[in-house]
Amino acid sequence: MIDMYNENTFKNFSASKMSYNPKFSVSVEYTDWMGKTHRIECKTRKALNEARAFLSMFKSESAKISSILNEYPVKLGKFPKKYHSEIKSDLTAAGLGMASKYLLK
C-alpha cells in the first residue's frame, strides 16, 4: 500500500519546469487632461522604461495645462470669449500652442 502523504509528487517533474518564467508583458494606461485613455503594451523592460518616459511627458504637459487653465473662470463648461486670446498666449508661451486649438472652440 502506498502512503499518499509521503509519496514524492514531483518525481516525474523536470527541474527546468520549476524555474519557468512566463513572458514579460505589462499594460500601462494613462488618462490625459482631455479624458482620453492611452494604453501601451510592453513586452520588454526596455519598452516599459520607454513608455514610462513617454508618459512622464504627458503628465508634465497635463500639469502645465491644468495650472494655466485654473487661472481662468469657466461658465457653462466653456471659457468666456474675452479670455480666449489670453489663454492662447499663455499656452503658446508654455510651448503648448496646439492645445489651444482643442480647448477653445
N, C-alpha and C positions, 0 to 999 in steps of 0.2 A: 504494500500500500504506500502511495506517495503522499508525503505531507505537503499540502499546498501552501502552507505558510513558510516553509523553509526552502522550497524549490526556487532555484535561480530563474527568474522570468526573463532575464536578458541573455541567456546562454547562446541564442541564435541571433543576437542583435549585434551588428558590426560596430566597431568603435568609431568609424567615420561618420555614422549617422548620429552619434551622440553630440558631435560638435557642429552639426548642420545649422547654418545661419540662413534665414530667409533673405532674399534680396532686399537691399535698402530701397525703400520707397516712402516718400514723405509728401504730403499735400500741404501747401502753405496758402492761406486765404487772407485777404486784406480787403476791407471795405473803405473806399476813399470818401472824400468830403461830399461827392455828388451822390453817394449811395450805391455806386456800382461795386460789385464784388469781383475781385481779381483772384483767380485760383491758379496756382503754379504747382505743377507736379515735378518733383525732384527725384531722380533715380540714383544720383551720387551725392556724396558730401560736398564736392566742389560745386555742383549745381545748386545745392542748398545754400551755400555761402554766397553765391552769385545772386540768388533770389532774395536773400536777406539784405544784401547791399542795394538791390533794386527797390525793395520795399521800404528801406530806410529813406531813400529819396522821396518816395510817395509820402511818407509820414512827415518829413520836414516841410515839403510843399504844402501839405494839408494844414499843418500848424501855422505856416505863414499866411495862407489864405484865410484861415479862420480868425487869426488875430487882426488882419486888416478889415475883414467884413464885420467883426464885432464892434468896430468903432462907429458904424452907421446904423440908423434906425431902419426897421422893416415894418411895412404896413401891408396887411393882407397878403403876406408871403412874398412880397417883392420890395425892392429898394426904390424909393421915390426917384423920379427922373432928375430932380435937381442935384442928386448925389452921384449920378452916373459918371460924369466927367472926372470927379474927384476919385471915385473908386477905380476907374480905368487908369488914371495917372499913378495911383498908389500901387496897383498891381504891376504895371509896367516898370515902375521904379524897383520893385522887388524881383523883377525878372520873370513875372508870371502874366505877361500880356495876353497870352492865348486863353487864359481862364476867364477873362472879362467877356469874351465872346459867348461863353456858355452861361454866365451869370446874369448878364444884362440883356434882356430881350424886350 
